[in-house]
């Protein structure tokens, strides 16, 4: 990924937070001719020596055949983004651009087929997304209609060998232009633009 120095996101906590806030990512592995890509809900695990990203996909998905132990892979997470108009700057000598945040996780895969580990993986993912519910749903693995679905998926764990983070938020602009940009984003009726204003430092 092309990351100019002034757009590099080096804070690991900020990278982790973006991944947690935007956990529907892309898993990419090399195919025969082009990269194989799936769009998936992904679960970040930290606290050990290396960060890990867990997920699963349907066995019917052609990418499932490429989920192999020690295979290099890339997970991509996109944060907030927005078109930026030259009208929003104090300096009139500007052109349109796009501001955004994105994180790449480079690493290697481990294939997960064992039912008990798949159950644990799915329980973690469900807990993550049911955490704000008054009565969170959880899988009843004793229910054969639910447990037989395990045969239709394959799980994976991506051990992250290095992170790349990019926050293109106008850091290369002068103070007046940045403040003017934030005001326009804050006053927009577009929620994604409001969020972009919040993450500008």
Residue, then its C-alpha position, 0 to 999 in steps of 0.5 A: x500500500x502506498x503510504x506517504x510518511x505524513x499519512x502513516x498510522x503508527x499507533x497500534x492502539x489506533x490500528x486495533x480500534x479501527x479494526x474493531x470498529x470496522x470489522x467487516x473486512x476483506x481476506x485476500x490470498x493469491x490464486x492462480x491468476x488473480x487474488x482470491x478475495x472474500x468480504x467477511x466479518x472478522x474477529x481481532x484477538x490481541x494480548x498474545x505475542x502476535x495479533x490474530x484475526x479469526x474468521x470463516x467462509x463457506x466451503x462452497x466459496x472457491x476461496x475455501x480451497x486456498x485456505x491452507x496452513x502457512x499460506x500468506x494472506x492479507x486482511x483489509x479493513x476500511x474505516x470512514x471515508x469521504x469526498x473532499x471538495x476544494x470549496x471547503x478550504x480557505x486556500x482556493x488553490x486546491x483540487x478535489x481529493x478523498x480522505x479515508x482510513x484503511x488498515x492492512x494486516x499481513x500474515x500467514x493462515x492456519x486452516x480450522x476444520x475441527x468442529x470444537x474449534x469452529x464452535x469456539x470461533x463462531x461463539x467469539x464472533x457472535x459474542x462480539x456482535x451481540x454484546x449490546x443486546x439485552x438478551x444476546x443470542x448464542x448458538x445452541x450447539x446441541x441443536x442439530x439444525x445449527x451444529x450441522x452447519x459446521x460442515x458447510x464452513x471452514x475457519x481460519x486464523x491469520x497470524x499478523x506478521x505486520x500491520x500497515x495503517x493509513x489515515x489520510x485526514x488532511x495532515x498535509x494541510x495548514x491549520x486554517x485549511x484543516x479547521x475549515x475542513x472539519x467545520x464543513x464535515x461536522x456541519x454535513x448531513x452525511x453521518x460518514x462525514x461527521x465521523x471523519x471530522x471526529x477522527x481528525x486529530 
